[in-house]
């Protein structure tokens, strides 16, 4: 049993009661909702005649279904339009703050909440989306929930949960040139496995994370769930406080000093006890690409597709499935694999620093003819900042399309989809079969800079050759 | 709300590790404001590729109550549409080597137990059902056993969720709302509640 970690402290502070089942009733400090997983939850509330207990603790935006080209209403897709109208109605009926298209602050839920300072250290955060783990980057305890649980949070601002164990994942040292936060988390997942984190919260610690920017930490925490961990976090430090200061919902004046003191007190103690500790050396982490159908099937960009006998026995079944689906052979190098579509965006890598890194690679070069390459900023604010810096111009001149904010082709619940067996180089988080909108489409996950490199070479390329 | 102590019916073995919720219900079917339209779309793309050979299309498994799965079932997206689609197909309980956490939680909130057994035992159960699809399977949450024909296996489930099924409190909503005074008291102690 862990003791003295940030996770333990935040858990204890938010415990309302112990339920007869033995589970904890946990208070949720911030509830984020979007159009896909909330309508049925509101319907259940209406059915039971329940009000929303703390409407001011829920914030809504729209991201999954929004088109990234033409956002004029009504949407061309009547089902998407219906979902929009439902969210608008629910927010109005229950008095919930809603960042709609055109508000200037709409975007992917996991981009806009940190951006506005809504997510803060020591908070519990829940959202009907598995990538809610992102918010752990600011030192919050944040996890994804399903629709019935969205109902529970709306009705009671609490959840019935069993406490997680805590695994400290320590990474120390400087990252090599061309290695980004995305590579760090892909490397961790490929080492610990896609179910290694089930039952755990991941605490990311060590000098590598200490030196990361907040946006880099968000990329890492975002994908904790891909390693099976429902929740990932980094202890709040000076970088966290500097990031938060002055944001829309950050405490101000005297409250700011109080807040910083409280946040410091929540950090895991030096003598905290963990259920497990795993240590990595940053120097061992290469630019990483996935070759298969789970985010754990990653290899170094200059590596080869592993043979079944090189894998643990438990991983061979899925490997066989992956060779067949991806049409890749053991022993084949991943570098040089032809791509058709290049997607830069998502809650993993759609923030301003991601676009800057990709733009560095794109600048003065051009997308190979026949390849569809597009950039989808994570939020309206990210888009505005990028345009202020002229990144849109760099991308456009290089042959990338420059889009409006949304989840886009990360999950393809909108017009952005792969067609047939197309191969996509993607800065998103999932390479599942059919994930990007075609039931035979193929996804290679990588950092945004590597996606840009793939776009300008037409194939999986080592970003280090272009830096 | 009903207690879930034991469930009986027939089984459907679905072999494979890391079967994610995008496969259980592809994202395009999430364009809905109710769960009603999910009927018939469970594993739609996998079924299309298997051309009638997917267990969900094989006549011997029609009407099955139990889904027997392997490692890390339900990983990925938090979409409750996944267990909702399985439930609409007729699945009332899952037996597997392991389950992804959000999927497991969604199932609890819907009154669908997900129990685990050792890898070898799950594989034996899958084979036994494949050979005799009509054989009845019984899951007992009180004794934590699953019985298929003459053979019984021990199963596991964390005690918290197990108690919720046994006592009929798996839909926690009412219980949570009933603590209103305590919820407000806890909230009042949290410094950040005063800042915004």
Interface residues (C-beta under 8 A of the other chain):
Chain A: X13 X14 X15 X16 X17 X19 X20 X21 X22 X23 X25 X27 X29 X36 X37 X39 X40 X43 X44 X48 X50 X53 X54 X56 X64 X65 X77 X79 X80 X82 X83 X86 X120 X122 X123 X128 X129 X130 X132 X143 X144 X145 X146 X147 X148 X149 X151 X152 X155 X156 X157 X158 X159 X160 X161 X162 X194 X195 X198 X199 X225 X226 X228 X230 X249 X251 X255 X258 X259 X262 X294 X314 X315 X317 X318 X321 X411 X412 X413 X430 X432 X433 X434 X435 X437 X439 X440
Chain B: X16 X17 X18 X20 X22 X23 X26 X27 X28 X30 X31 X32 X33 X34 X35 X45 X46 X48 X49 X70 X71 X72 X75 X76 X77 X78 X79 X80 X81 X83 X98 X99 X100 X101 X102 X105 X106 X109 X110 X158 X159 X160 X161 X163 X164 X167 X169 X171 X172 X173 X175 X176 X177 X179 X180 X182 X183 X186 X187 X189 X190 X191 X192 X193 X194 X195 X196
